[in-house]
Every structure is written in structure tokens, then in C-alpha cells.
Amino acid sequence: MMNWRMFLAMLLVTALAGGLAGWAGVEYGLHRATGQDDLDTVLHRDLNLTSDQETQIGQLESTFAKDRSAYQTEMRAANKELARALTEAKPDSAEIERAVHRFHTAMAALQVRTVKHVLAMRSVLTPEQAKLFDSSVDKTLGAERP
């Protein structure tokens, strides 16, 4: 009887340790593996923004967050529509084509809106700040400058 208790206790400890290690690994991977900071971190931590710049960028970010949420909501709705069409319609049906088009339209609109947002934030920066910002954009998007 004691061996079973010991076995179960060790099994529980092992499972907890494994779960904790897995969680820590994912957290590390999500936040550190790329070795680069995201644009928001660079913008607010590294560019020494003035209070006026912080205010302007804060307004831009607030507006963008609402727009992004709306596009993401539309993409989720399009995905649900696509799931229904895939399970209920014929493979070459108009419903599937409409759902795919709906998703691509929302995704493209979000991408265009994101680019406009990045450019709007950049327009608030000084030329020196813009150079650092541009370098971060290059790294984020995988571009390499000579």
C-alpha cells in the first residue's frame, strides 16, 4: 500500500515539474527566442519620446487597437462561415469561395491599416528617432539593409 502512495506522489510531482518546465519554456520562447524587441517596446522604451509624442502616439495606438479588433472580429466571423461551408457545402461551392474571399478581404484590410498605423507613428518621430524605428521595422519584417 505504501509503495502505491509513494508512486502516486512521485508521479504527481513529476507531472507538476514537467508542466511547469513546459510553461516556462513556452514563455521563454515567446518572449526571448527572436532576440529582438517588438516595435511597441522600441517605440516606448528606446526612442525617448517627448510627452507630446507619447500623447500623439497613444491616440494613434488607441484608434488602431479599435480598428484591429474590428478586423479580427470580421476574420473570426469569416472563419466560422468557412467552417460551415466546408462541412455543409460541395467542395467547389460559391459559399466556400465567398467565405475565403471574406476572410482575405478582412486580412488585407488589416494589413493595409497596420502599414498606415506604422507610418502614422513614424511621422510623429524626429529624424533621429525615425532611423532607430526604421531599423526595428527592418528587423521585424526581416529586411536587411546594406
C-alpha positions as CSV (number, residue, x, y, z in Angstrom):
1,M,0.0,0.0,0.0
2,M,2.8,2.4,0.9
3,N,4.6,1.8,-2.5
4,W,1.4,2.9,-4.4
5,R,1.2,6.1,-2.4
6,M,4.9,6.8,-3.0
7,F,4.5,6.0,-6.7
8,L,1.5,8.3,-7.0
9,A,3.2,11.1,-5.1
10,M,6.3,10.9,-7.3
11,L,4.1,10.7,-10.4
12,L,2.2,13.9,-9.3
13,V,5.5,15.7,-8.5
14,T,6.9,14.7,-11.9
15,A,3.8,15.8,-13.8
16,L,3.8,19.2,-12.0
17,A,7.5,19.7,-12.6
18,G,7.1,18.8,-16.3
19,G,4.1,21.1,-16.7
20,L,6.0,24.0,-15.0
21,A,9.1,23.4,-17.2
22,G,6.9,23.3,-20.3
23,W,5.2,26.5,-19.4
24,A,8.5,28.2,-18.7
25,G,9.9,27.0,-22.0
26,V,7.0,28.4,-23.9
27,E,7.1,31.7,-22.1
28,Y,10.8,32.0,-22.8
29,G,10.3,31.0,-26.4
30,L,7.6,33.5,-27.0
31,H,9.4,36.4,-25.4
32,R,13.1,35.8,-26.0
33,A,13.8,33.5,-28.8
34,T,13.8,36.1,-31.6
35,G,16.4,38.2,-29.7
36,Q,14.7,41.3,-30.9
37,D,12.1,43.7,-29.4
38,D,8.8,44.4,-30.9
39,L,8.0,47.8,-32.4
40,D,6.0,48.9,-29.4
41,T,8.9,48.2,-27.0
42,V,11.4,50.0,-29.2
43,L,9.0,52.9,-29.6
44,H,8.2,53.4,-25.9
45,R,11.5,52.2,-24.3
46,D,14.3,53.1,-26.7
47,L,13.3,56.3,-28.5
48,N,13.0,58.7,-25.6
49,L,9.7,60.1,-26.7
50,T,8.6,63.5,-25.5
51,S,5.3,63.8,-23.6
52,D,3.7,65.3,-26.7
53,Q,4.9,62.4,-28.8
54,E,3.7,59.9,-26.2
55,T,0.3,61.6,-26.3
56,Q,0.1,61.6,-30.1
57,I,1.2,58.0,-30.4
58,G,-1.1,57.0,-27.6
59,Q,-4.0,58.4,-29.6
60,L,-2.8,56.6,-32.8
61,E,-2.5,53.3,-30.8
62,S,-5.9,53.6,-29.3
63,T,-7.6,54.2,-32.7
64,F,-5.6,51.4,-34.2
65,A,-6.5,48.9,-31.4
66,K,-10.2,49.5,-32.1
67,D,-9.7,49.1,-35.9
68,R,-7.6,45.9,-35.4
69,S,-10.2,44.4,-33.1
70,A,-12.9,45.1,-35.7
71,Y,-10.9,43.4,-38.5
72,Q,-10.1,40.5,-36.2
73,T,-13.7,40.1,-35.4
74,E,-14.5,40.0,-39.1
75,M,-11.8,37.4,-39.8
76,R,-13.2,35.2,-37.0
77,A,-16.7,35.5,-38.5
78,A,-15.3,34.7,-41.9
79,N,-13.6,31.6,-40.5
80,K,-16.8,30.4,-38.9
81,E,-18.6,30.9,-42.2
82,L,-15.8,29.0,-44.0
83,A,-16.1,26.1,-41.4
84,R,-19.8,25.9,-42.0
85,A,-19.3,26.0,-45.8
86,L,-16.6,23.3,-45.7
87,T,-18.8,21.0,-43.7
88,E,-22.1,21.6,-45.4
89,A,-21.4,22.6,-49.0
90,K,-19.9,21.0,-52.0
91,P,-16.1,21.4,-52.5
92,D,-16.4,23.9,-55.3
93,S,-19.4,25.8,-53.9
94,A,-19.9,29.5,-54.0
95,E,-20.3,29.6,-50.2
96,I,-16.7,28.4,-49.8
97,E,-15.5,30.9,-52.3
98,R,-17.4,33.7,-50.6
99,A,-16.1,32.8,-47.1
100,V,-12.5,32.6,-48.3
101,H,-12.9,36.0,-50.1
102,R,-14.5,37.5,-47.0
103,F,-11.5,36.4,-44.9
104,H,-8.9,37.5,-47.4
105,T,-10.6,40.9,-47.7
106,A,-10.6,41.5,-43.9
107,M,-7.0,40.2,-43.6
108,A,-5.8,42.5,-46.4
109,A,-7.6,45.5,-44.9
110,L,-6.0,44.8,-41.6
111,Q,-2.6,44.6,-43.2
112,V,-3.1,47.9,-45.0
113,R,-4.4,49.5,-41.8
114,T,-1.3,48.2,-40.0
115,V,1.0,49.7,-42.5
116,K,-0.8,53.1,-42.3
117,H,-0.5,52.9,-38.5
118,V,3.2,52.3,-38.6
119,L,3.7,55.2,-41.0
120,A,1.5,57.5,-38.8
121,M,3.6,56.6,-35.7
122,R,6.8,57.3,-37.7
123,S,5.5,60.7,-38.8
124,V,5.5,61.7,-35.1
125,L,9.2,60.9,-34.6
126,T,12.2,63.1,-35.1
127,P,14.6,62.1,-37.9
128,E,17.0,60.5,-35.4
129,Q,14.2,58.6,-33.8
130,A,12.8,57.6,-37.2
131,K,16.2,56.0,-38.1
132,L,16.1,53.8,-35.0
133,F,12.4,53.0,-35.6
134,D,13.1,52.1,-39.2
135,S,15.9,49.8,-38.1
136,S,13.4,48.0,-35.8
137,V,10.9,47.8,-38.7
138,D,13.5,46.2,-40.9
139,K,14.4,43.6,-38.3
140,T,10.8,42.9,-37.5
141,L,9.9,42.4,-41.2
142,G,13.1,40.5,-42.0
143,A,14.6,43.2,-44.2
144,E,18.3,43.7,-44.3
145,R,19.9,47.0,-45.0
146,P,23.4,47.2,-46.5
